[in-house]
Amino acid sequence: MAEGMTGTVGLLHTVPALAATFDDLLRASAAETRRIHVADAWLLDTARRDGVTAAVRDTVLAHLRHLESVGVAAALVTCSSIGEAAEEAAGRVGIPVVRVDAAMADEAIAVAAGPGARGRIRVLATLASTLGPTGRLVERAARGAGRPVEVTAELVPDAAEAQDRGDRERVDSLVAAAVARAAAGADVVVLAQASMARAAALADVGVPVLSSPRGGVAALLGVLSDRPG
């Protein structure tokens, strides 16, 4: 998206540390766009412990309504674990709501169903709470595109424990090793969480490895540019 785009966007995070990552991507792509961040770690903590409960869904909706009330033109929900709650809430607010992994899912389908591909997508996650939502999203994207693909989703062993200890280097190493294994039998590897993006650069494999932050930001700015005024 060209520099000089103006307007206000909102971002809802469940990992507060990721706000800087998304802010940097937005500043690099659309420096004049105002960015309002909301971070609520309780959402992910609850999704991991209890699933996406009614309280989680209500809170996602409340945050999006708040962003709407302060004048954002569109909102990006940066956590895949609550992606389905974000889609549900989108129908109850008056602004576009972008799910961070939606563009990534579409790209994965395009790769896996492209010329010479075998129709195999491998989804990796460090958190069980993310595995189902992203796997279902990719499968739905395949159905919507009418493309025959096989989607396999799996957790990266021991990564969640390392993440809980704050051992970022260990997480990245485990994810990179899992990517190398998954790539051997896939046309494309999908990293389900935005926090896994850094590990993608460590994996030297012969198939695309997709992560959500850049695609999510591009989709958000695409929505912003399509809005009148």
C-alpha positions as CSV (number, residue, x, y, z in Angstrom):
1,M,0.0,0.0,0.0
2,A,1.4,3.4,-1.0
3,E,2.8,5.7,1.6
4,G,0.6,8.7,2.3
5,M,-2.6,6.7,3.1
6,T,-4.5,8.4,5.8
7,G,-7.2,7.2,8.2
8,T,-7.3,5.3,11.4
9,V,-7.1,1.5,12.0
10,G,-7.5,-0.5,15.1
11,L,-5.7,-3.7,16.1
12,L,-6.8,-6.2,18.8
13,H,-3.9,-8.3,20.2
14,T,-3.9,-11.1,22.8
15,V,-0.1,-11.1,23.0
16,P,0.9,-7.5,24.0
17,A,4.5,-7.9,22.8
18,L,3.2,-8.3,19.2
19,A,1.8,-4.8,19.1
20,A,5.2,-3.5,18.2
21,T,5.6,-6.0,15.3
22,F,2.3,-4.9,13.7
23,D,2.9,-1.3,14.4
24,D,6.2,-1.5,12.6
25,L,4.6,-3.2,9.6
26,L,1.9,-0.6,9.4
27,R,4.3,2.3,9.8
28,A,6.5,0.9,7.0
29,S,3.5,0.5,4.6
30,A,1.3,3.4,5.5
31,A,3.2,5.9,7.7
32,E,0.4,8.4,7.9
33,T,-2.2,5.9,9.0
34,R,-3.1,6.4,12.7
35,R,-2.9,3.1,14.6
36,I,-4.9,2.3,17.8
37,H,-3.8,-0.9,19.6
38,V,-5.8,-2.8,22.2
39,A,-4.0,-5.6,24.0
40,D,-5.9,-8.1,26.2
41,A,-3.8,-11.1,27.3
42,W,-6.8,-12.5,29.2
43,L,-8.4,-13.5,25.9
44,L,-5.6,-15.9,25.0
45,D,-5.1,-17.1,28.5
46,T,-8.7,-18.1,28.7
47,A,-8.8,-19.6,25.2
48,R,-5.9,-21.8,26.1
49,R,-7.4,-22.9,29.4
50,D,-11.1,-23.1,28.6
51,G,-11.5,-22.6,24.9
52,V,-13.3,-19.7,23.2
53,T,-16.0,-19.3,25.7
54,A,-19.0,-17.0,25.7
55,A,-17.0,-14.6,27.8
56,V,-14.2,-14.5,25.3
57,R,-16.6,-13.9,22.5
58,D,-18.4,-11.1,24.4
59,T,-15.0,-9.5,25.2
60,V,-13.8,-9.6,21.6
61,L,-17.1,-7.9,20.6
62,A,-16.7,-5.3,23.3
63,H,-13.2,-4.4,22.2
64,L,-14.2,-4.1,18.6
65,R,-17.2,-1.9,19.5
66,H,-14.8,0.3,21.5
67,L,-12.5,0.6,18.5
68,E,-15.5,1.5,16.3
69,S,-16.6,4.1,18.9
70,V,-13.2,5.9,18.7
71,G,-13.4,6.2,15.0
72,V,-11.3,3.4,13.4
73,A,-12.2,2.7,9.8
74,A,-11.3,-1.0,10.0
75,A,-9.9,-3.4,12.6
76,L,-7.4,-6.3,12.5
77,V,-7.6,-9.1,15.1
78,T,-4.1,-10.4,15.3
79,C,-4.7,-13.6,17.3
80,S,-5.7,-16.8,15.4
81,S,-7.0,-18.5,18.5
82,I,-9.9,-16.0,18.6
83,G,-10.3,-15.7,14.8
84,E,-13.7,-17.4,14.8
85,A,-14.9,-15.1,17.6
86,A,-13.7,-12.1,15.5
87,E,-15.7,-13.3,12.5
88,E,-18.8,-13.7,14.7
89,A,-18.3,-10.2,16.1
90,A,-17.7,-8.7,12.7
91,G,-21.4,-9.1,11.9
92,R,-22.3,-7.0,15.0
93,V,-20.2,-3.9,14.4
94,G,-20.3,-1.3,11.7
95,I,-16.7,-1.5,10.6
96,P,-14.8,-4.2,8.6
97,V,-13.0,-6.7,10.8
98,V,-10.0,-8.5,9.3
99,R,-8.9,-11.9,10.6
100,V,-5.1,-11.9,10.6
101,D,-4.7,-15.4,9.1
102,A,-7.4,-15.1,6.4
103,A,-5.0,-13.8,3.7
104,M,-2.5,-16.5,4.6
105,A,-5.1,-19.2,4.2
106,D,-6.0,-18.0,0.7
107,E,-2.4,-17.9,-0.3
108,A,-1.8,-21.4,1.0
109,I,-4.7,-22.7,-1.2
110,A,-3.3,-20.9,-4.2
111,V,0.1,-22.6,-3.7
112,A,-1.1,-26.1,-2.9
113,A,-3.5,-26.1,-5.8
114,G,-1.1,-24.5,-8.3
115,P,0.7,-26.2,-11.2
116,G,2.9,-29.1,-10.2
117,A,1.7,-29.0,-6.6
118,R,0.4,-32.1,-4.8
119,G,-2.4,-30.4,-2.9
120,R,-0.8,-30.8,0.5
121,I,-0.9,-28.1,3.2
122,R,0.7,-28.5,6.6
123,V,-0.4,-26.2,9.4
124,L,1.9,-25.9,12.4
125,A,1.0,-24.2,15.8
126,T,2.7,-24.0,19.2
127,L,-0.7,-23.7,21.0
128,A,-3.6,-26.2,20.8
129,S,-6.0,-23.3,21.0
130,T,-4.8,-22.0,17.6
131,L,-4.6,-25.4,15.8
132,G,-8.3,-25.9,15.3
133,P,-9.3,-22.4,14.2
134,T,-6.5,-22.0,11.6
135,G,-6.9,-25.6,10.3
136,R,-10.7,-25.0,9.9
137,L,-10.0,-21.7,8.2
138,V,-7.7,-23.3,5.6
139,E,-10.2,-26.1,5.0
140,R,-13.0,-23.6,4.5
141,A,-10.8,-21.5,2.1
142,A,-10.2,-24.7,0.1
143,R,-13.9,-25.4,-0.1
144,G,-14.7,-21.9,-1.1
145,A,-12.2,-21.9,-3.9
146,G,-13.3,-25.4,-5.1
147,R,-9.7,-26.7,-4.8
148,P,-9.0,-30.3,-3.8
149,V,-6.3,-30.0,-1.1
150,E,-5.3,-32.1,2.0
151,V,-4.8,-30.1,5.2
152,T,-2.9,-31.6,8.0
153,A,-2.5,-29.7,11.3
154,E,-0.1,-30.5,14.2
155,L,1.4,-29.0,17.3
156,V,5.1,-28.3,17.6
157,P,6.2,-30.5,20.5
158,D,7.5,-28.6,23.6
159,A,7.1,-25.2,22.0
160,A,4.3,-24.0,24.3
161,E,6.3,-24.9,27.4
162,A,9.3,-23.0,26.1
163,Q,7.1,-20.1,25.2
164,D,5.6,-20.0,28.7
165,R,9.2,-19.9,30.1
166,G,9.9,-16.9,27.9
167,D,12.6,-18.9,26.0
168,R,12.1,-17.3,22.6
169,E,15.2,-18.8,21.0
170,R,14.1,-22.3,22.0
171,V,10.7,-21.7,20.5
172,D,12.1,-20.5,17.2
173,S,14.5,-23.4,17.1
174,L,11.7,-25.9,17.7
175,V,9.4,-24.3,15.1
176,A,12.2,-24.1,12.5
177,A,12.9,-27.9,13.0
178,A,9.2,-28.7,12.7
179,V,9.0,-26.6,9.5
180,A,11.9,-28.6,8.0
181,R,10.0,-31.9,8.8
182,A,6.7,-30.7,7.5
183,A,8.1,-29.3,4.3
184,A,9.3,-32.7,3.2
185,G,5.7,-33.8,2.6
186,A,3.9,-30.5,1.8
187,D,3.6,-27.9,-0.9
188,V,3.3,-25.1,1.6
189,V,3.7,-24.8,5.4
190,V,1.4,-22.5,7.3
191,L,2.5,-21.1,10.7
192,A,-0.8,-20.6,12.6
193,Q,0.3,-17.9,15.0
194,A,1.7,-14.4,14.4
195,S,4.3,-15.1,17.1
196,M,5.8,-17.8,14.9
197,A,6.8,-15.5,12.1
198,R,10.4,-15.0,13.3
199,A,11.1,-18.7,13.1
200,A,10.1,-18.8,9.4
201,A,13.4,-17.1,8.5
202,L,15.4,-19.8,10.2
203,A,13.9,-22.6,8.2
204,D,15.8,-23.2,4.9
205,V,13.3,-25.3,3.0
206,G,12.2,-25.7,-0.6
207,V,8.5,-24.8,-0.2
208,P,6.8,-21.6,0.9
209,V,6.5,-21.0,4.6
210,L,3.6,-18.6,5.3
211,S,3.1,-16.5,8.4
212,S,0.3,-14.1,9.1
213,P,1.6,-10.6,10.1
214,R,2.4,-9.2,6.7
215,G,-0.6,-10.7,4.9
216,G,-2.9,-9.5,7.7
217,V,-1.6,-6.0,7.6
218,A,-1.8,-5.9,3.8
219,A,-5.5,-7.1,4.0
220,L,-6.2,-4.4,6.6
221,L,-4.8,-1.7,4.4
222,G,-6.6,-3.1,1.4
223,V,-9.9,-2.8,3.3
224,L,-9.0,0.8,4.3
225,S,-8.2,1.8,0.8
226,D,-11.5,0.4,-0.5
227,R,-13.5,2.5,1.9
228,P,-15.1,5.7,0.6
229,G,-13.7,9.0,1.7
